Amino acid sequence: MSYKGKIKLEFYEQKWFKLICFFAFFGWLFYMIQPTFKINKNELVELNVTVDKEWESGGKRNPVKLYFNVKEYSNRFGIYVGGIYGRWTEVTETLKQNAKIKIRIHESNKNNLNKKTEVIPIYYLKNDKSDIVFNEDEFNEGEKSSDNRVMGLFIIIFLLGLWKISTE
């Protein structure tokens, strides 16, 4: 009669070790994706500017980042357009050359005005002819929607990984 001894696994091959590492890794990922940049209306500085030149960043992504220059400042400004970040046609019509617009930037970027190398993101866009095209609430809603998609993906991957480890 043959006796088959139990094979001793190394500690890193044990299920408990894999589960601890798995939970630690996904805990770290969850922590990394949590802090979203939420705009508070009190932290925004309003600027009245005239559009000098507008162009689109490369690629066919959605949303697309639009950059534009203004006559009052030497740096560029940027805005995400499309998808959950505003209506493409309204934004591009608003950013036509010589259009007078009202934008809001975060107060931390106020020191970067007139620096040619800086691209300053805007969180509010309004022209004189129409209503608000893009505001900080739409930005916050877009960030929340984007975070929810990423969180959903991580939950699916987490559950699949947990199932794989527990069925070994």
C-alpha positions as CSV (number, residue, x, y, z in Angstrom):
1,M,0.0,0.0,0.0
2,S,1.4,3.3,-1.1
3,Y,1.2,6.2,1.3
4,K,0.9,9.6,-0.3
5,G,2.2,12.4,1.9
6,K,0.6,15.8,2.0
7,I,2.6,18.3,0.0
8,K,3.6,21.2,2.1
9,L,3.1,24.5,0.2
10,E,5.2,27.5,0.7
11,F,3.6,30.4,2.5
12,Y,3.2,32.5,-0.6
13,E,1.3,29.6,-2.3
14,Q,-1.2,29.4,0.6
15,K,-4.7,30.7,-0.1
16,W,-4.7,33.0,3.0
17,F,-1.6,34.8,1.8
18,K,-3.1,35.3,-1.7
19,L,-6.3,36.7,-0.2
20,I,-4.4,39.1,2.1
21,C,-2.3,40.3,-0.9
22,F,-5.4,40.6,-3.1
23,F,-7.3,42.6,-0.5
24,A,-4.3,44.9,0.2
25,F,-3.8,45.5,-3.6
26,F,-7.5,46.4,-4.2
27,G,-7.6,48.5,-1.0
28,W,-4.7,50.5,-2.4
29,L,-6.4,50.8,-5.8
30,F,-9.6,51.9,-4.2
31,Y,-7.8,54.5,-2.1
32,M,-6.0,55.8,-5.3
33,I,-9.1,56.4,-7.3
34,Q,-11.2,58.0,-4.5
35,P,-9.9,61.6,-4.4
36,T,-11.8,63.3,-7.2
37,F,-11.2,67.0,-8.1
38,K,-14.5,68.6,-7.1
39,I,-14.9,72.3,-8.0
40,N,-16.2,74.6,-5.4
41,K,-17.8,77.8,-6.8
42,N,-16.0,79.9,-4.2
43,E,-12.6,78.7,-5.5
44,L,-13.1,80.0,-9.1
45,V,-11.9,83.3,-10.5
46,E,-13.9,84.8,-13.3
47,L,-12.2,86.3,-16.4
48,N,-13.8,88.2,-19.4
49,V,-11.7,87.4,-22.4
50,T,-11.7,87.5,-26.2
51,V,-11.0,84.3,-28.1
52,D,-7.9,84.6,-30.4
53,K,-7.5,81.1,-31.7
54,E,-9.1,77.7,-31.0
55,W,-7.9,74.2,-32.0
56,E,-8.5,70.7,-31.0
57,S,-6.0,68.3,-29.5
58,G,-5.1,65.3,-31.7
59,G,-7.0,62.0,-31.9
60,K,-10.6,60.9,-32.0
61,R,-11.1,60.4,-28.3
62,N,-14.3,61.2,-26.5
63,P,-14.1,63.5,-24.7
64,V,-11.7,65.7,-26.8
65,K,-9.7,68.4,-25.1
66,L,-10.0,71.7,-26.9
67,Y,-7.3,74.4,-26.4
68,F,-7.7,78.0,-27.1
69,N,-5.8,81.3,-26.9
70,V,-7.2,84.6,-25.8
71,K,-6.0,88.1,-26.6
72,E,-5.7,89.2,-23.0
73,Y,-3.3,86.5,-21.8
74,S,-0.3,84.7,-23.4
75,N,-1.0,81.2,-22.1
76,R,-3.5,78.6,-23.5
77,F,-6.7,77.5,-21.8
78,G,-8.2,74.0,-22.1
79,I,-11.6,72.4,-21.8
80,Y,-12.9,68.8,-22.2
81,V,-15.8,68.6,-24.6
82,G,-18.0,65.7,-25.6
83,G,-19.3,62.6,-23.8
84,I,-20.2,63.6,-20.3
85,Y,-18.3,66.9,-20.4
86,G,-20.6,69.3,-22.3
87,R,-22.1,69.7,-25.8
88,W,-19.6,69.8,-28.6
89,T,-21.4,72.1,-31.0
90,E,-22.2,74.8,-28.4
91,V,-18.6,74.8,-27.1
92,T,-17.0,75.0,-30.6
93,E,-19.4,77.8,-31.7
94,T,-18.6,79.7,-28.5
95,L,-14.9,79.5,-29.1
96,K,-14.9,81.1,-32.5
97,Q,-12.3,83.7,-33.2
98,N,-13.0,87.2,-31.7
99,A,-15.9,85.9,-29.6
100,K,-16.2,87.6,-26.2
101,I,-16.6,84.9,-23.5
102,K,-16.6,84.6,-19.8
103,I,-14.5,81.8,-18.2
104,R,-13.7,80.7,-14.7
105,I,-10.4,79.2,-13.7
106,H,-9.4,77.7,-10.3
107,E,-7.8,80.3,-8.0
108,S,-4.6,78.1,-7.8
109,N,-4.0,78.8,-11.5
110,K,-4.2,82.6,-11.2
111,N,-0.4,82.8,-10.8
112,N,0.0,80.9,-14.1
113,L,-1.7,83.5,-16.2
114,N,0.6,85.0,-18.9
115,K,3.0,82.0,-18.8
116,K,3.3,80.8,-22.4
117,T,4.0,77.2,-21.5
118,E,1.0,76.8,-19.2
119,V,-2.3,75.3,-20.3
120,I,-5.0,76.4,-17.7
121,P,-8.1,74.2,-17.4
122,I,-11.4,76.1,-17.3
123,Y,-14.5,75.1,-15.4
124,Y,-17.1,77.6,-16.7
125,L,-17.7,78.9,-20.2
126,K,-20.4,81.5,-21.2
127,N,-20.7,83.7,-24.2
128,D,-22.7,86.9,-24.6
129,K,-25.3,85.4,-27.0
130,S,-26.4,82.3,-25.3
131,D,-26.9,80.8,-21.9
132,I,-24.1,79.0,-20.0
133,V,-22.4,76.4,-22.2
134,F,-20.4,74.7,-19.6
135,N,-20.2,75.2,-15.8
136,E,-18.6,73.7,-12.7
137,D,-21.7,71.6,-11.9
138,E,-21.4,69.8,-15.3
139,F,-17.7,69.3,-14.6
140,N,-18.4,67.8,-11.2
141,E,-21.1,65.6,-12.7
142,G,-18.7,64.4,-15.4
143,E,-16.0,63.6,-12.8
144,K,-18.6,61.6,-10.7
145,S,-19.8,59.7,-13.8
146,S,-16.2,58.9,-14.8
147,D,-15.4,57.7,-11.3
148,N,-18.5,55.5,-11.2
149,R,-17.4,53.8,-14.4
150,V,-13.9,53.2,-13.1
151,M,-15.3,51.9,-9.8
152,G,-17.6,49.5,-11.6
153,L,-14.7,48.1,-13.6
154,F,-12.7,47.6,-10.4
155,I,-15.6,45.9,-8.6
156,I,-16.0,43.4,-11.5
157,I,-12.2,42.7,-11.6
158,F,-12.2,42.3,-7.8
159,L,-15.1,39.8,-7.8
160,L,-13.5,37.8,-10.6
161,G,-10.2,37.7,-8.8
162,L,-11.8,36.8,-5.5
163,W,-13.7,34.0,-7.2
164,K,-10.5,32.6,-8.8
165,I,-8.6,32.6,-5.5
166,S,-11.4,31.0,-3.5
167,T,-12.0,28.2,-6.1
168,E,-8.3,27.1,-6.2
